[in-house]
Amino acid sequence: MSDETRAPQPSTGPDGGASPADSVGGALHDEGKRAARPDEQSEPIMDTHETDDEARIAGVVVQTRADVGGKSDERVAEVLRQRFAQIGLELGDDRIRALAAEVNAS
């Protein structure tokens, strides 16, 4: 058997990553996997940034405005309470009333 017909041996790519020769059945071997550099993204971006409560509140306000904006302040406040409960946020009545007024102000 000549060298050209033998299966390639695993090797390290030029930048320390896997080379095509490391592929077996479409999968890459994990041995020798290098650590990510500090400036390199190594996880899905959504998993690295949590949304803070104020951003979640703003999102609920926008969606509520689209769904029930123009209804009575009491109805808007009721919807806001339900939606905040669904996402696990507890807001006081004063904040809910202020947000309901904000929904209807636009």
N, C-alpha and C positions, 0 to 999 in steps of 0.2 A: 504494500500500500504506500502510495507516495504521500508527501507532506500536504499536498493540495487536497487530498480526499479524506484526511483525518479531521475529526471535529476539532474546532479551535479550542484552545485551552483558556480558562478564565484569566482575565487580565484586568489591569487597572487602566481606566481611561486617562487622557492627558491632564484632566483637571482633578483627578482623584476620585471621580465618579465611576460608575459601571460602564463597561464597553459593550457593544452588541454581542461580543463573544460570551458574555456572562449570562445571556438570556437562555432560559430553559423553558420551553413550552409557553413562551410569551411572558414569563415572570422574570424578574431580576433577583439575583441573589442578594441577600442583605449583609453577608459577611463583608467586613471592610467598609461599611457605610460610614462616610465621613460626617462629622458634626457640622451643623449649620453655622455659618459665619454670623456675627452679631447683626450685620446689615442685610441678612438674607431671610426672606419669608419662608418658613418651614411648616406653617400650619394654615388651615383655611382662615382667611381674613375675618370671617364672621365670628369665629371662635375666639379671636383675640381682643375684640372690642365689645365690652358690655355697654348697653344703653343705660344712661342714667335716668333717674325718676323724672326729671324735668322734661327730658326728650320724650319719654313715654307719655307723660301728661299732655304735652303739645300734640303728639300724634292722635291721642284720644279726642282732643278738642277739635282737631281738623276733621276727623272722621265723623264726629257727632254733628258738627256744623253741616257737613254734606248730607247726613241722614235725617236730622230733625231740626236743623236751623230754621228759625221763623216760628216754631211752635212756642207755646207758653214757656216762661222761665222754669215753672214747676216741672213740665214734661222734660225739658232739656236736662234739668238737675237729676231727675229720676234716671234718665238714660246714662248720664255721666256716672252716677253712683253704681249702676249695674256694670258698666264697662270697667270702672276702676276696681270693683270687686273681682271681676273676671281675671284681671292681670295682677291681682294681689296687692293693690295699693289702697290704703285707707286715707282718705282726705277728710278734713273737718267740714262741717256744714257751711261755714263762712267761705272756705275755698271753693266748694262746689257751687255755691250761689254766684260767686265772682266769675267762675269759669262759665256757668250758664249764661250770665249776662254778656260775657265775652263772645260766646257762640252766637248770640242773637244780635250783637252789636255790628257784626260784619254783614 
